[in-house]
């Protein structure tokens, strides 16, 4: 699966998007390859269609699975978890939710530097939170 994931990540990156995840899952008697996308300005239906066509062609070339499967390409979701520095940086200027052991904040991510999130929680106030202290960190609506 690693070579399949790497091939898909390359296709996604060549289209100026971020590959949030590649999943190979079984649901009842069907297999699914799911590609989850993200980027700063969001993902459109046209983006999903482009990636779907390119990934489908590549999977046909690689022929990595013995069983038939369904290919699904989609946005990672409006409130997806921010799991690493790259995903946090992609979220600059977006509304996020962060929960620590003591408090929770929802606001616009203004800056991320040296592991510190700077969040504007209203028109006047900002708060700095260490990413390492976050129990939960995700996009928010």
C-alpha positions as CSV (number, residue, x, y, z in Angstrom):
1,X,0.0,0.0,0.0
2,X,3.0,2.3,0.6
3,X,3.8,2.6,-3.1
4,X,0.2,3.3,-3.9
5,X,0.0,6.0,-1.3
6,X,3.2,7.6,-2.6
7,X,2.0,7.6,-6.2
8,X,-1.3,9.2,-5.1
9,X,0.5,11.8,-2.9
10,X,2.7,12.7,-6.0
11,X,-0.4,13.2,-8.2
12,X,-2.1,15.4,-5.5
13,X,1.1,17.5,-4.9
14,X,1.5,18.0,-8.7
15,X,-2.0,19.5,-8.7
16,X,-1.1,21.9,-5.8
17,X,-3.1,20.2,-3.2
18,X,-2.3,18.4,0.1
19,X,-3.0,14.7,0.4
20,X,-4.6,14.5,3.9
21,X,-5.0,10.7,3.8
22,X,-5.2,7.6,1.6
23,X,-7.4,4.9,3.0
24,X,-8.0,1.3,1.8
25,X,-11.1,0.1,3.6
26,X,-13.5,-2.8,3.5
27,X,-17.2,-2.2,4.1
28,X,-19.2,-5.4,4.1
29,X,-18.2,-7.1,0.8
30,X,-16.8,-4.0,-0.9
31,X,-13.4,-2.5,-1.0
32,X,-12.8,1.3,-1.2
33,X,-9.8,3.4,-1.9
34,X,-10.5,6.8,-0.4
35,X,-8.3,9.9,-1.1
36,X,-8.9,12.9,1.2
37,X,-7.7,16.3,-0.1
38,X,-7.0,19.7,1.4
39,X,-5.4,23.0,0.5
40,X,-5.4,26.6,1.8
41,X,-8.3,27.8,-0.4
42,X,-10.4,24.7,0.0
43,X,-11.3,21.8,-2.3
44,X,-13.9,22.0,-5.1
45,X,-15.8,19.3,-7.0
46,X,-13.6,20.0,-10.0
47,X,-10.5,19.3,-7.9
48,X,-12.0,16.0,-6.8
49,X,-12.8,15.1,-10.4
50,X,-9.3,16.0,-11.7
51,X,-7.6,13.9,-8.9
52,X,-10.1,11.0,-9.4
53,X,-9.3,10.8,-13.1
54,X,-5.5,10.9,-12.6
55,X,-5.5,8.5,-9.7
56,X,-7.8,6.1,-11.5
57,X,-5.4,6.1,-14.5
58,X,-2.4,5.5,-12.2
59,X,-4.2,2.7,-10.3
60,X,-5.0,1.0,-13.6
61,X,-1.2,1.1,-14.4
62,X,-0.1,-0.2,-11.0
63,X,-3.0,-2.7,-10.7
64,X,-2.2,-3.0,-6.9
65,X,-5.3,-4.8,-5.7
66,X,-6.5,-8.3,-6.4
67,X,-10.1,-7.4,-5.5
68,X,-12.3,-4.9,-7.3
69,X,-12.6,-1.6,-5.5
70,X,-14.4,1.8,-5.6
71,X,-12.3,5.0,-5.8
72,X,-13.6,7.9,-3.8
73,X,-11.9,11.3,-3.8
74,X,-13.1,14.0,-1.4
75,X,-12.3,16.9,0.8
76,X,-10.8,16.0,4.1
77,X,-13.8,17.8,5.7
78,X,-14.7,21.2,7.1
79,X,-13.8,20.2,10.6
80,X,-10.9,17.8,10.1
81,X,-8.2,17.2,12.7
82,X,-4.9,19.1,12.3
83,X,-2.4,16.3,12.9
84,X,1.0,17.9,12.1
85,X,2.9,21.1,11.4
86,X,2.1,21.0,7.6
87,X,-1.6,20.8,8.3
88,X,-1.5,23.6,10.8
89,X,0.3,25.8,8.4
90,X,-2.3,25.0,5.7
91,X,-4.9,26.3,8.2
92,X,-3.4,29.8,8.6
93,X,-6.2,32.4,8.3
94,X,-8.9,29.7,8.9
95,X,-11.1,29.2,11.9
96,X,-9.9,26.5,14.3
97,X,-10.8,24.9,17.6
98,X,-8.2,24.0,20.1
99,X,-8.8,22.3,23.5
100,X,-6.1,22.0,26.1
101,X,-6.4,20.3,29.6
102,X,-7.6,23.6,31.1
103,X,-9.4,25.6,28.4
104,X,-10.8,25.6,24.9
105,X,-10.6,28.3,22.2
106,X,-12.3,28.9,18.9
107,X,-10.9,31.6,16.6
108,X,-8.8,32.4,13.6
109,X,-5.3,31.0,13.3
110,X,-3.1,34.0,12.8
111,X,0.3,32.6,13.2
112,X,2.1,29.3,13.8
113,X,5.8,29.5,14.8
114,X,8.0,27.3,16.9
115,X,5.0,25.1,18.0
116,X,2.9,28.1,19.2
117,X,-0.5,28.8,17.8
118,X,-1.6,32.4,17.8
119,X,-5.4,32.5,17.7
120,X,-7.6,35.6,17.4
121,X,-10.6,34.8,19.6
122,X,-12.5,38.0,18.9
123,X,-11.9,41.3,17.2
124,X,-9.4,42.5,19.9
125,X,-8.0,39.5,21.8
126,X,-5.5,36.9,20.8
127,X,-4.2,33.9,22.7
128,X,-1.1,31.8,22.3
129,X,-1.4,28.1,22.8
130,X,1.4,25.5,22.5
131,X,0.4,22.9,19.9
132,X,2.0,20.2,22.2
133,X,-0.6,21.2,24.8
134,X,-3.6,20.6,22.5
135,X,-5.7,17.6,23.3
136,X,-7.9,18.4,20.3
137,X,-6.9,20.6,17.4
138,X,-9.1,20.9,14.3
139,X,-10.7,23.2,11.8
140,X,-14.0,24.8,12.9
141,X,-17.0,26.3,11.3
